[in-house]
Amino acid sequence: MQIRCQHCHKPFGLSKDAVIQALNALETQNMHHYDVHCPHCSRANHVSKAELQRAAPNWKKPEEESAN
Ligand SMILES: [Zn+2]
């Protein structure tokens, strides 16, 4: 997904794997947004869970995959 830095306003990409890792972290830690660090200015950007889910529509909650 493409993110525009909220601080320096430069765009940068977040890989699908990174999006999925972020969603897993949000789910297990019960958070509503994820801090993504800008590669240009290295400051944190808040990305909402809804935005991440839009970028990875096939993502499933971790507990739905391991049912044992
Ligand atoms: Zn930045």
N, CA, C, O and the ligand as a Tripos MOL2 file, in Angstrom:
@<TRIPOS>MOLECULE
protein
  273   271    69     0     0
PROTEIN
NO_CHARGES

@<TRIPOS>ATOM
      1 N           0.8430   -1.1910    0.0000 N.3       1 MET1
      2 CA          0.0000    0.0000    0.0000 C.3       1 MET1
      3 C           0.8780    1.2400    0.0000 C.2       1 MET1
      4 O           2.0050    1.2060    0.4940 O.2       1 MET1
      5 N           0.3670    2.3300   -0.5510 N.am      2 GLN2
      6 CA          1.0950    3.5890   -0.5660 C.3       2 GLN2
      7 C           0.6620    4.4370    0.6260 C.2       2 GLN2
      8 O          -0.5250    4.5680    0.9270 O.2       2 GLN2
      9 N           1.6460    4.9960    1.2820 N.am      3 ILE3
     10 CA          1.3770    5.8740    2.4210 C.3       3 ILE3
     11 C           2.0320    7.2120    2.1320 C.2       3 ILE3
     12 O           3.1470    7.2640    1.6130 O.2       3 ILE3
     13 N           1.3420    8.2930    2.4670 N.am      4 ARG4
     14 CA          1.9800    9.5970    2.3870 C.3       4 ARG4
     15 C           2.3160   10.0170    3.8080 C.2       4 ARG4
     16 O           1.4390   10.0880    4.6690 O.2       4 ARG4
     17 N           3.5790   10.2920    4.0430 N.am      5 CYS5
     18 CA          4.0280   10.6310    5.3860 C.3       5 CYS5
     19 C           3.2870   11.8710    5.9040 C.2       5 CYS5
     20 O           3.1750   12.8890    5.2200 O.2       5 CYS5
     21 N           2.7920   11.7440    7.1290 N.am      6 GLN6
     22 CA          2.0440   12.8500    7.7380 C.3       6 GLN6
     23 C           2.9670   13.9830    8.1830 C.2       6 GLN6
     24 O           2.4980   15.0690    8.5240 O.2       6 GLN6
     25 N           4.2740   13.7330    8.1810 N.am      7 HIS7
     26 CA          5.2240   14.7270    8.6860 C.3       7 HIS7
     27 C           5.9740   15.4280    7.5630 C.2       7 HIS7
     28 O           6.0180   16.6570    7.5120 O.2       7 HIS7
     29 N           6.5770   14.6280    6.6420 N.am      8 CYS8
     30 CA          7.3560   15.2410    5.5560 C.3       8 CYS8
     31 C           6.6010   15.1910    4.2260 C.2       8 CYS8
     32 O           7.0660   15.7410    3.2280 O.2       8 CYS8
     33 N           5.4240   14.5260    4.2100 N.am      9 HIS9
     34 CA          4.5290   14.4900    3.0460 C.3       9 HIS9
     35 C           5.1120   13.7770    1.8370 C.2       9 HIS9
     36 O           4.6380   13.9610    0.7160 O.2       9 HIS9
     37 N           6.1480   12.9560    2.0630 N.am     10 LYS10
     38 CA          6.6670   12.1590    0.9540 C.3      10 LYS10
     39 C           5.9780   10.7890    0.9610 C.2      10 LYS10
     40 O           5.7010   10.2310    2.0230 O.2      10 LYS10
     41 N           5.7050   10.2530   -0.2400 N.am     11 PRO11
     42 CA          5.0610    8.9350   -0.2870 C.3      11 PRO11
     43 C           6.0750    7.8110   -0.1120 C.2      11 PRO11
     44 O           7.2400    7.9340   -0.4900 O.2      11 PRO11
     45 N           5.6000    6.7090    0.4750 N.am     12 PHE12
     46 CA          6.4210    5.5000    0.5410 C.3      12 PHE12
     47 C           5.5080    4.2940    0.5410 C.2      12 PHE12
     48 O           4.3250    4.3890    0.8680 O.2      12 PHE12
     49 N           6.0850    3.1400    0.1640 N.am     13 GLY13
     50 CA          5.2710    1.9330    0.0360 C.3      13 GLY13
     51 C           5.4260    1.0070    1.2210 C.2      13 GLY13
     52 O           6.4880    0.9260    1.8390 O.2      13 GLY13
     53 N           4.3400    0.3060    1.5240 N.am     14 LEU14
     54 CA          4.3690   -0.7170    2.5720 C.3      14 LEU14
     55 C           4.0360   -2.0360    1.8750 C.2      14 LEU14
     56 O           3.0020   -2.1490    1.2170 O.2      14 LEU14
     57 N           4.9140   -3.0310    2.0200 N.am     15 SER15
     58 CA          4.7050   -4.2940    1.3070 C.3      15 SER15
     59 C           3.4960   -5.0360    1.8810 C.2      15 SER15
     60 O           3.0550   -4.7750    3.0000 O.2      15 SER15
     61 N           2.9800   -5.9610    1.0830 N.am     16 LYS16
     62 CA          1.8450   -6.7730    1.5190 C.3      16 LYS16
     63 C           2.1810   -7.5280    2.8030 C.2      16 LYS16
     64 O           1.3530   -7.6230    3.7090 O.2      16 LYS16
     65 N           3.4020   -8.0660    2.8750 N.am     17 ASP17
     66 CA          3.8300   -8.7770    4.0830 C.3      17 ASP17
     67 C           3.8190   -7.8570    5.2990 C.2      17 ASP17
     68 O           3.3970   -8.2490    6.3870 O.2      17 ASP17
     69 N           4.2820   -6.6450    5.1010 N.am     18 ALA18
     70 CA          4.3210   -5.6980    6.2110 C.3      18 ALA18
     71 C           2.9120   -5.3280    6.6590 C.2      18 ALA18
     72 O           2.6510   -5.1510    7.8490 O.2      18 ALA18
     73 N           1.9990   -5.2140    5.6750 N.am     19 VAL19
     74 CA          0.5990   -4.9060    6.0020 C.3      19 VAL19
     75 C           0.0020   -6.0420    6.8320 C.2      19 VAL19
     76 O          -0.6910   -5.8000    7.8200 O.2      19 VAL19
     77 N           0.2770   -7.2910    6.4220 N.am     20 ILE20
     78 CA         -0.2640   -8.4470    7.1340 C.3      20 ILE20
     79 C           0.3330   -8.5490    8.5380 C.2      20 ILE20
     80 O          -0.3750   -8.8560    9.4970 O.2      20 ILE20
     81 N           1.6260   -8.2930    8.6520 N.am     21 GLN21
     82 CA          2.2580   -8.2960    9.9810 C.3      21 GLN21
     83 C           1.6510   -7.2290   10.8730 C.2      21 GLN21
     84 O           1.4350   -7.4490   12.0650 O.2      21 GLN21
     85 N           1.3780   -6.0740   10.2880 N.am     22 ALA22
     86 CA          0.7850   -4.9790   11.0560 C.3      22 ALA22
     87 C          -0.6060   -5.3720   11.5430 C.2      22 ALA22
     88 O          -0.9560   -5.1210   12.6960 O.2      22 ALA22
     89 N          -1.4030   -5.9900   10.6640 N.am     23 LEU23
     90 CA         -2.7510   -6.4130   11.0500 C.3      23 LEU23
     91 C          -2.6970   -7.4620   12.1570 C.2      23 LEU23
     92 O          -3.4900   -7.4210   13.0980 O.2      23 LEU23
     93 N          -1.7530   -8.4090   12.0400 N.am     24 ASN24
     94 CA         -1.6080   -9.4220   13.0880 C.3      24 ASN24
     95 C          -1.2440   -8.7740   14.4160 C.2      24 ASN24
     96 O          -1.7710   -9.1540   15.4620 O.2      24 ASN24
     97 N          -0.3490   -7.8030   14.3780 N.am     25 ALA25
     98 CA          0.0700   -7.1260   15.6030 C.3      25 ALA25
     99 C          -1.1000   -6.3570   16.2160 C.2      25 ALA25
    100 O          -1.2850   -6.3700   17.4330 O.2      25 ALA25
    101 N          -1.8860   -5.6880   15.3720 N.am     26 LEU26
    102 CA         -3.0430   -4.9390   15.8680 C.3      26 LEU26
    103 C          -4.0380   -5.8740   16.5280 C.2      26 LEU26
    104 O          -4.6090   -5.5690   17.5750 O.2      26 LEU26
    105 N          -4.2360   -7.0390   15.8810 N.am     27 GLU27
    106 CA         -5.2180   -7.9920   16.3780 C.3      27 GLU27
    107 C          -4.7840   -8.5640   17.7300 C.2      27 GLU27
    108 O          -5.5830   -8.6260   18.6640 O.2      27 GLU27
    109 N          -3.5210   -8.9790   17.8340 N.am     28 THR28
    110 CA         -3.0720   -9.6190   19.0650 C.3      28 THR28
    111 C          -2.9140   -8.6080   20.1930 C.2      28 THR28
    112 O          -3.0700   -8.9550   21.3640 O.2      28 THR28
    113 N          -2.6070   -7.3710   19.8510 N.am     29 GLN29
    114 CA         -2.4240   -6.3580   20.8990 C.3      29 GLN29
    115 C          -3.6640   -5.4990   21.0950 C.2      29 GLN29
    116 O          -3.6560   -4.5720   21.9040 O.2      29 GLN29
    117 N          -4.7380   -5.8050   20.3530 N.am     30 ASN30
    118 CA         -6.0010   -5.1010   20.4860 C.3      30 ASN30
    119 C          -5.8470   -3.5850   20.3150 C.2      30 ASN30
    120 O          -6.3650   -2.7930   21.1030 O.2      30 ASN30
    121 N          -5.1200   -3.2120   19.2600 N.am     31 MET31
    122 CA         -4.9110   -1.7940   18.9700 C.3      31 MET31
    123 C          -5.7350   -1.4160   17.7440 C.2      31 MET31
    124 O          -6.2250   -2.2820   17.0190 O.2      31 MET31
    125 N          -5.8780   -0.1300   17.5250 N.am     32 HIS32
    126 CA         -6.7050    0.3360   16.4130 C.3      32 HIS32
    127 C          -5.9080    1.0350   15.3170 C.2      32 HIS32
    128 O          -6.4280    1.2740   14.2270 O.2      32 HIS32
    129 N          -4.6820    1.3540   15.5940 N.am     33 HIS33
    130 CA         -3.8360    1.8720   14.5260 C.3      33 HIS33
    131 C          -2.4080    1.3860   14.7410 C.2      33 HIS33
    132 O          -2.0180    0.9910   15.8400 O.2      33 HIS33
    133 N          -1.6500    1.4280   13.6620 N.am     34 TYR34
    134 CA         -0.2910    0.9000   13.6740 C.3      34 TYR34
    135 C           0.6770    2.0310   13.3480 C.2      34 TYR34
    136 O           0.3940    2.8810   12.5040 O.2      34 TYR34
    137 N           1.8160    2.0290   14.0220 N.am     35 ASP35
    138 CA          2.8360    3.0410   13.7380 C.3      35 ASP35
    139 C           3.7680    2.5390   12.6420 C.2      35 ASP35
    140 O           4.4780    1.5510   12.8270 O.2      35 ASP35
    141 N           3.7610    3.2180   11.5100 N.am     36 VAL36
    142 CA          4.6710    2.8940   10.4190 C.3      36 VAL36
    143 C           5.7130    4.0050   10.3490 C.2      36 VAL36
    144 O           5.3680    5.1860   10.3050 O.2      36 VAL36
    145 N           6.9820    3.6240   10.3400 N.am     37 HIS37
    146 CA          8.0350    4.6380   10.3410 C.3      37 HIS37
    147 C           8.4000    5.0290    8.9190 C.2      37 HIS37
    148 O           8.7050    4.1790    8.0820 O.2      37 HIS37
    149 N           8.3640    6.3060    8.6650 N.am     38 CYS38
    150 CA          8.6850    6.8520    7.3540 C.3      38 CYS38
    151 C          10.1730    6.6370    7.0490 C.2      38 CYS38
    152 O          11.0260    6.9360    7.8840 O.2      38 CYS38
    153 N          10.4900    6.1110    5.8340 N.am     39 PRO39
    154 CA         11.9100    5.9120    5.4890 C.3      39 PRO39
    155 C          12.6350    7.2260    5.1900 C.2      39 PRO39
    156 O          13.8650    7.2500    5.1400 O.2      39 PRO39
    157 N          11.8990    8.3050    4.9920 N.am     40 HIS40
    158 CA         12.5150    9.5870    4.6450 C.3      40 HIS40
    159 C          12.8820   10.3830    5.8910 C.2      40 HIS40
    160 O          13.9910   10.9080    5.9930 O.2      40 HIS40
    161 N          11.9490   10.4720    6.8400 N.am     41 CYS41
    162 CA         12.2060   11.2980    8.0270 C.3      41 CYS41
    163 C          12.2050   10.4530    9.3070 C.2      41 CYS41
    164 O          12.4660   10.9680   10.3940 O.2      41 CYS41
    165 N          11.9060    9.1420    9.1710 N.am     42 SER42
    166 CA         11.9090    8.1560   10.2590 C.3      42 SER42
    167 C          10.9650    8.4890   11.4120 C.2      42 SER42
    168 O          11.1540    8.0040   12.5270 O.2      42 SER42
    169 N           9.9690    9.2980   11.1560 N.am     43 ARG43
    170 CA          8.9640    9.5560   12.1800 C.3      43 ARG43
    171 C           7.7900    8.6020   11.9880 C.2      43 ARG43
    172 O           7.5810    8.0670   10.9000 O.2      43 ARG43
    173 N           7.0220    8.3960   13.0700 N.am     44 ALA44
    174 CA          5.9330    7.4200   13.0440 C.3      44 ALA44
    175 C           4.6820    8.0080   12.4050 C.2      44 ALA44
    176 O           4.3020    9.1490   12.6690 O.2      44 ALA44
    177 N           4.0540    7.1990   11.5610 N.am     45 ASN45
    178 CA          2.7650    7.5520   10.9670 C.3      45 ASN45
    179 C           1.7100    6.5850   11.4900 C.2      45 ASN45
    180 O           1.9290    5.3730   11.5010 O.2      45 ASN45
    181 N           0.5820    7.1050   11.9150 N.am     46 HIS46
    182 CA         -0.5030    6.2400   12.3630 C.3      46 HIS46
    183 C          -1.3050    5.7700   11.1560 C.2      46 HIS46
    184 O          -1.8530    6.5780   10.4060 O.2      46 HIS46
    185 N          -1.3670    4.4560   10.9790 N.am     47 VAL47
    186 CA         -2.1850    3.8890    9.9080 C.3      47 VAL47
    187 C          -3.3140    3.1250   10.5710 C.2      47 VAL47
    188 O          -3.0690    2.2790   11.4310 O.2      47 VAL47
    189 N          -4.5480    3.4110   10.1830 N.am     48 SER48
    190 CA         -5.6870    2.7740   10.8380 C.3      48 SER48
    191 C          -5.8470    1.3340   10.3690 C.2      48 SER48
    192 O          -5.4130    0.9670    9.2760 O.2      48 SER48
    193 N          -6.4780    0.5260   11.2170 N.am     49 LYS49
    194 CA         -6.7410   -0.8650   10.8770 C.3      49 LYS49
    195 C          -7.5840   -0.9650    9.5980 C.2      49 LYS49
    196 O          -7.3590   -1.8470    8.7690 O.2      49 LYS49
    197 N          -8.5480   -0.0630    9.4470 N.am     50 ALA50
    198 CA         -9.4040   -0.0790    8.2590 C.3      50 ALA50
    199 C          -8.5800    0.1180    6.9900 C.2      50 ALA50
    200 O          -8.8260   -0.5390    5.9790 O.2      50 ALA50
    201 N          -7.6060    1.0210    7.0410 N.am     51 GLU51
    202 CA         -6.7530    1.2450    5.8720 C.3      51 GLU51
    203 C          -5.9190    0.0150    5.5490 C.2      51 GLU51
    204 O          -5.7620   -0.3560    4.3860 O.2      51 GLU51
    205 N          -5.3820   -0.6170    6.6000 N.am     52 LEU52
    206 CA         -4.5810   -1.8250    6.3990 C.3      52 LEU52
    207 C          -5.4370   -2.9440    5.8120 C.2      52 LEU52
    208 O          -4.9990   -3.6710    4.9200 O.2      52 LEU52
    209 N          -6.6460   -3.0740    6.3140 N.am     53 GLN53
    210 CA         -7.5260   -4.1470    5.8260 C.3      53 GLN53
    211 C          -7.9250   -3.9090    4.3710 C.2      53 GLN53
    212 O          -8.1250   -4.8590    3.6150 O.2      53 GLN53
    213 N          -8.0380   -2.6500    3.9840 N.am     54 ARG54
    214 CA         -8.3390   -2.3450    2.5900 C.3      54 ARG54
    215 C          -7.1750   -2.7880    1.6840 C.2      54 ARG54
    216 O          -7.3830   -3.2070    0.5450 O.2      54 ARG54
    217 N          -5.9480   -2.6850    2.2190 N.am     55 ALA55
    218 CA         -4.7670   -3.0710    1.4360 C.3      55 ALA55
    219 C          -4.5690   -4.5830    1.4110 C.2      55 ALA55
    220 O          -3.9000   -5.1020    0.5180 O.2      55 ALA55
    221 N          -5.1410   -5.2930    2.3780 N.am     56 ALA56
    222 CA         -5.0080   -6.7580    2.4420 C.3      56 ALA56
    223 C          -6.3730   -7.3730    2.7100 C.2      56 ALA56
    224 O          -6.6220   -7.8800    3.8030 O.2      56 ALA56
    225 N          -7.2780   -7.3320    1.7000 N.am     57 PRO57
    226 CA         -8.6620   -7.7850    1.9170 C.3      57 PRO57
    227 C          -8.7790   -9.2710    2.2390 C.2      57 PRO57
    228 O          -9.7990   -9.7060    2.7750 O.2      57 PRO57
    229 N          -7.7490  -10.0550    1.9210 N.am     58 ASN58
    230 CA         -7.8030  -11.5000    2.1950 C.3      58 ASN58
    231 C          -7.2840  -11.8650    3.5750 C.2      58 ASN58
    232 O          -7.2970  -13.0340    3.9590 O.2      58 ASN58
    233 N          -6.8270  -10.8670    4.3200 N.am     59 TRP59
    234 CA         -6.2890  -11.1430    5.6540 C.3      59 TRP59
    235 C          -7.3840  -11.6720    6.5740 C.2      59 TRP59
    236 O          -8.5160  -11.1870    6.5670 O.2      59 TRP59
    237 N          -7.0150  -12.6900    7.3740 N.am     60 LYS60
    238 CA         -7.9440  -13.2430    8.3640 C.3      60 LYS60
    239 C          -7.3390  -13.0870    9.7530 C.2      60 LYS60
    240 O          -6.1190  -13.0730    9.9180 O.2      60 LYS60
    241 N          -8.2020  -12.9730   10.7330 N.am     61 LYS61
    242 CA         -7.7270  -12.9110   12.1070 C.3      61 LYS61
    243 C          -6.9050  -14.1630   12.4270 C.2      61 LYS61
    244 O          -7.2790  -15.2610   12.0140 O.2      61 LYS61
    245 N          -5.7830  -14.0190   13.1610 N.am     62 PRO62
    246 CA         -4.9040  -15.1790   13.4280 C.3      62 PRO62
    247 C          -5.6420  -16.3500   14.0710 C.2      62 PRO62
    248 O          -5.3790  -17.4970   13.7100 O.2      62 PRO62
    249 N          -6.5550  -16.1050   15.0060 N.am     63 GLU63
    250 CA         -7.1840  -17.2130   15.7200 C.3      63 GLU63
    251 C          -8.1310  -18.0250   14.8350 C.2      63 GLU63
    252 O          -8.4600  -19.1640   15.1680 O.2      63 GLU63
    253 N          -8.5720  -17.4540   13.7150 N.am     64 GLU64
    254 CA         -9.4430  -18.1940   12.8160 C.3      64 GLU64
    255 C          -8.6790  -19.2640   12.0370 C.2      64 GLU64
    256 O          -9.2690  -20.2320   11.5580 O.2      64 GLU64
    257 N          -7.3540  -19.0790   11.9130 N.am     65 GLU65
    258 CA         -6.5570  -20.0390   11.1520 C.3      65 GLU65
    259 C          -6.0700  -21.1870   12.0190 C.2      65 GLU65
    260 O          -5.9870  -22.3210   11.5460 O.2      65 GLU65
    261 N          -5.7430  -20.9160   13.2940 N.am     66 SER66
    262 CA         -5.2940  -21.9850   14.2010 C.3      66 SER66
    263 C          -6.4040  -22.2440   15.2040 C.2      66 SER66
    264 O          -6.4820  -21.5850   16.2400 O.2      66 SER66
    265 N          -7.2550  -23.2010   14.8940 N.am     67 ALA67
    266 CA         -8.4460  -23.4450   15.7080 C.3      67 ALA67
    267 C          -8.2120  -24.4790   16.8160 C.2      67 ALA67
    268 O          -9.1520  -24.8520   17.5180 O.2      67 ALA67
    269 N          -6.9980  -24.9320   16.9740 N.am     68 ASN68
    270 CA         -6.7780  -25.9290   18.0330 C.3      68 ASN68
    271 C          -6.4090  -25.1990   19.3010 C.2      68 ASN68
    272 O          -6.1760  -25.8300   20.3320 O.2      68 ASN68
    273 ZN          8.4150   11.3960    6.5670 Zn       69 ZN69
@<TRIPOS>BOND
     1     1     2 1
     2     2     3 1
     3     3     4 2
     4     3     5 am
     5     5     6 1
     6     6     7 1
     7     7     8 2
     8     7     9 am
     9     9    10 1
    10    10    11 1
    11    11    12 2
    12    11    13 am
    13    13    14 1
    14    14    15 1
    15    15    16 2
    16    15    17 am
    17    17    18 1
    18    18    19 1
    19    19    20 2
    20    19    21 am
    21    21    22 1
    22    22    23 1
    23    23    24 2
    24    23    25 am
    25    25    26 1
    26    26    27 1
    27    27    28 2
    28    27    29 am
    29    29    30 1
    30    30    31 1
    31    31    32 2
    32    31    33 am
    33    33    34 1
    34    34    35 1
    35    35    36 2
    36    35    37 am
    37    37    38 1
    38    38    39 1
    39    39    40 2
    40    39    41 am
    41    41    42 1
    42    42    43 1
    43    43    44 2
    44    43    45 am
    45    45    46 1
    46    46    47 1
    47    47    48 2
    48    47    49 am
    49    49    50 1
    50    50    51 1
    51    51    52 2
    52    51    53 am
    53    53    54 1
    54    54    55 1
    55    55    56 2
    56    55    57 am
    57    57    58 1
    58    58    59 1
    59    59    60 2
    60    59    61 am
    61    61    62 1
    62    62    63 1
    63    63    64 2
    64    63    65 am
    65    65    66 1
    66    66    67 1
    67    67    68 2
    68    67    69 am
    69    69    70 1
    70    70    71 1
    71    71    72 2
    72    71    73 am
    73    73    74 1
    74    74    75 1
    75    75    76 2
    76    75    77 am
    77    77    78 1
    78    78    79 1
    79    79    80 2
    80    79    81 am
    81    81    82 1
    82    82    83 1
    83    83    84 2
    84    83    85 am
    85    85    86 1
    86    86    87 1
    87    87    88 2
    88    87    89 am
    89    89    90 1
    90    90    91 1
    91    91    92 2
    92    91    93 am
    93    93    94 1
    94    94    95 1
    95    95    96 2
    96    95    97 am
    97    97    98 1
    98    98    99 1
    99    99   100 2
   100    99   101 am
   101   101   102 1
   102   102   103 1
   103   103   104 2
   104   103   105 am
   105   105   106 1
   106   106   107 1
   107   107   108 2
   108   107   109 am
   109   109   110 1
   110   110   111 1
   111   111   112 2
   112   111   113 am
   113   113   114 1
   114   114   115 1
   115   115   116 2
   116   115   117 am
   117   117   118 1
   118   118   119 1
   119   119   120 2
   120   119   121 am
   121   121   122 1
   122   122   123 1
   123   123   124 2
   124   123   125 am
   125   125   126 1
   126   126   127 1
   127   127   128 2
   128   127   129 am
   129   129   130 1
   130   130   131 1
   131   131   132 2
   132   131   133 am
   133   133   134 1
   134   134   135 1
   135   135   136 2
   136   135   137 am
   137   137   138 1
   138   138   139 1
   139   139   140 2
   140   139   141 am
   141   141   142 1
   142   142   143 1
   143   143   144 2
   144   143   145 am
   145   145   146 1
   146   146   147 1
   147   147   148 2
   148   147   149 am
   149   149   150 1
   150   150   151 1
   151   151   152 2
   152   151   153 am
   153   153   154 1
   154   154   155 1
   155   155   156 2
   156   155   157 am
   157   157   158 1
   158   158   159 1
   159   159   160 2
   160   159   161 am
   161   161   162 1
   162   162   163 1
   163   163   164 2
   164   163   165 am
   165   165   166 1
   166   166   167 1
   167   167   168 2
   168   167   169 am
   169   169   170 1
   170   170   171 1
   171   171   172 2
   172   171   173 am
   173   173   174 1
   174   174   175 1
   175   175   176 2
   176   175   177 am
   177   177   178 1
   178   178   179 1
   179   179   180 2
   180   179   181 am
   181   181   182 1
   182   182   183 1
   183   183   184 2
   184   183   185 am
   185   185   186 1
   186   186   187 1
   187   187   188 2
   188   187   189 am
   189   189   190 1
   190   190   191 1
   191   191   192 2
   192   191   193 am
   193   193   194 1
   194   194   195 1
   195   195   196 2
   196   195   197 am
   197   197   198 1
   198   198   199 1
   199   199   200 2
   200   199   201 am
   201   201   202 1
   202   202   203 1
   203   203   204 2
   204   203   205 am
   205   205   206 1
   206   206   207 1
   207   207   208 2
   208   207   209 am
   209   209   210 1
   210   210   211 1
   211   211   212 2
   212   211   213 am
   213   213   214 1
   214   214   215 1
   215   215   216 2
   216   215   217 am
   217   217   218 1
   218   218   219 1
   219   219   220 2
   220   219   221 am
   221   221   222 1
   222   222   223 1
   223   223   224 2
   224   223   225 am
   225   225   226 1
   226   226   227 1
   227   227   228 2
   228   227   229 am
   229   229   230 1
   230   230   231 1
   231   231   232 2
   232   231   233 am
   233   233   234 1
   234   234   235 1
   235   235   236 2
   236   235   237 am
   237   237   238 1
   238   238   239 1
   239   239   240 2
   240   239   241 am
   241   241   242 1
   242   242   243 1
   243   243   244 2
   244   243   245 am
   245   245   246 1
   246   246   247 1
   247   247   248 2
   248   247   249 am
   249   249   250 1
   250   250   251 1
   251   251   252 2
   252   251   253 am
   253   253   254 1
   254   254   255 1
   255   255   256 2
   256   255   257 am
   257   257   258 1
   258   258   259 1
   259   259   260 2
   260   259   261 am
   261   261   262 1
   262   262   263 1
   263   263   264 2
   264   263   265 am
   265   265   266 1
   266   266   267 1
   267   267   268 2
   268   267   269 am
   269   269   270 1
   270   270   271 1
   271   271   272 2
@<TRIPOS>SUBSTRUCTURE
     1 MET1         2 RESIDUE 1 A MET
     2 GLN2         6 RESIDUE 1 A GLN
     3 ILE3        10 RESIDUE 1 A ILE
     4 ARG4        14 RESIDUE 1 A ARG
     5 CYS5        18 RESIDUE 1 A CYS
     6 GLN6        22 RESIDUE 1 A GLN
     7 HIS7        26 RESIDUE 1 A HIS
     8 CYS8        30 RESIDUE 1 A CYS
     9 HIS9        34 RESIDUE 1 A HIS
    10 LYS10       38 RESIDUE 1 A LYS
    11 PRO11       42 RESIDUE 1 A PRO
    12 PHE12       46 RESIDUE 1 A PHE
    13 GLY13       50 RESIDUE 1 A GLY
    14 LEU14       54 RESIDUE 1 A LEU
    15 SER15       58 RESIDUE 1 A SER
    16 LYS16       62 RESIDUE 1 A LYS
    17 ASP17       66 RESIDUE 1 A ASP
    18 ALA18       70 RESIDUE 1 A ALA
    19 VAL19       74 RESIDUE 1 A VAL
    20 ILE20       78 RESIDUE 1 A ILE
    21 GLN21       82 RESIDUE 1 A GLN
    22 ALA22       86 RESIDUE 1 A ALA
    23 LEU23       90 RESIDUE 1 A LEU
    24 ASN24       94 RESIDUE 1 A ASN
    25 ALA25       98 RESIDUE 1 A ALA
    26 LEU26      102 RESIDUE 1 A LEU
    27 GLU27      106 RESIDUE 1 A GLU
    28 THR28      110 RESIDUE 1 A THR
    29 GLN29      114 RESIDUE 1 A GLN
    30 ASN30      118 RESIDUE 1 A ASN
    31 MET31      122 RESIDUE 1 A MET
    32 HIS32      126 RESIDUE 1 A HIS
    33 HIS33      130 RESIDUE 1 A HIS
    34 TYR34      134 RESIDUE 1 A TYR
    35 ASP35      138 RESIDUE 1 A ASP
    36 VAL36      142 RESIDUE 1 A VAL
    37 HIS37      146 RESIDUE 1 A HIS
    38 CYS38      150 RESIDUE 1 A CYS
    39 PRO39      154 RESIDUE 1 A PRO
    40 HIS40      158 RESIDUE 1 A HIS
    41 CYS41      162 RESIDUE 1 A CYS
    42 SER42      166 RESIDUE 1 A SER
    43 ARG43      170 RESIDUE 1 A ARG
    44 ALA44      174 RESIDUE 1 A ALA
    45 ASN45      178 RESIDUE 1 A ASN
    46 HIS46      182 RESIDUE 1 A HIS
    47 VAL47      186 RESIDUE 1 A VAL
    48 SER48      190 RESIDUE 1 A SER
    49 LYS49      194 RESIDUE 1 A LYS
    50 ALA50      198 RESIDUE 1 A ALA
    51 GLU51      202 RESIDUE 1 A GLU
    52 LEU52      206 RESIDUE 1 A LEU
    53 GLN53      210 RESIDUE 1 A GLN
    54 ARG54      214 RESIDUE 1 A ARG
    55 ALA55      218 RESIDUE 1 A ALA
    56 ALA56      222 RESIDUE 1 A ALA
    57 PRO57      226 RESIDUE 1 A PRO
    58 ASN58      230 RESIDUE 1 A ASN
    59 TRP59      234 RESIDUE 1 A TRP
    60 LYS60      238 RESIDUE 1 A LYS
    61 LYS61      242 RESIDUE 1 A LYS
    62 PRO62      246 RESIDUE 1 A PRO
    63 GLU63      250 RESIDUE 1 A GLU
    64 GLU64      254 RESIDUE 1 A GLU
    65 GLU65      258 RESIDUE 1 A GLU
    66 SER66      262 RESIDUE 1 A SER
    67 ALA67      266 RESIDUE 1 A ALA
    68 ASN68      270 RESIDUE 1 A ASN
    69 ZN69       273 GROUP 0 **** ****
